[in-house]
Amino acid sequence: MKSASKKWKDFKVVLKRKYFNPNLSRRQNISNGCAGRIPAPQWVWLVNHWKSDEGQLKSEKNKATRALQLNSRHTTGSRSNAVVLDQLELKDGRQIGRAELYVATHTRKDGKPIDDYSSDKIVCHFLSLVGSCTLVLSCSSCFVFA
């Protein structure tokens, strides 16, 4: 059921990007339709929701929340962390910790971190391994690897 819910949510994103124009009125958006991708009553409900004050407030709130998420990027594509972890453990023949998994999922093939945020986290981790705890504690973007 979780998968169907996620698929419906993702599909609504596609519909909104492709067929919904926030600059048009409800009536115009409804009459433009969605090329028969969903039944008309569902399209009417979605347009009414997107144009409602509640829907717009929710959309703005979610945009702001996503903007605050510093590190939503990774290099694993559609593979989950669990799959990547399993592959790394099979390849190396040992248990992989969270820190190693983070490094593996946030570095490119050439070994460079994907962004500055990931770079800071990776540097903090390696400093903690070396024993420079004072530097690690002063690193504002560090998190504890256990």
Number of C-alpha atoms within 10 A of each C-alpha: 6 6 8 9 10 11 12 11 12 12 13 15 12 12 18 16 10 10 15 23 16 13 9 12 13 19 12 13 20 20 12 13 19 18 10 8 10 12 11 15 10 10 21 18 12 18 24 17 14 20 20 13 11 10 15 14 13 13 13 11 12 12 11 11 10 12 11 10 9 11 14 8 13 18 14 15 8 8 9 11 15 10 12 15 20 13 12 17 14 12 9 9 9 9 12 14 12 14 17 16 15 18 20 20 21 24 19 15 10 6 10 12 22 17 15 11 14 23 17 15 23 20 16 24 21 13 15 18 11 9 11 12 13 10 12 21 14 10 14 11 13 18 13 12 11 6
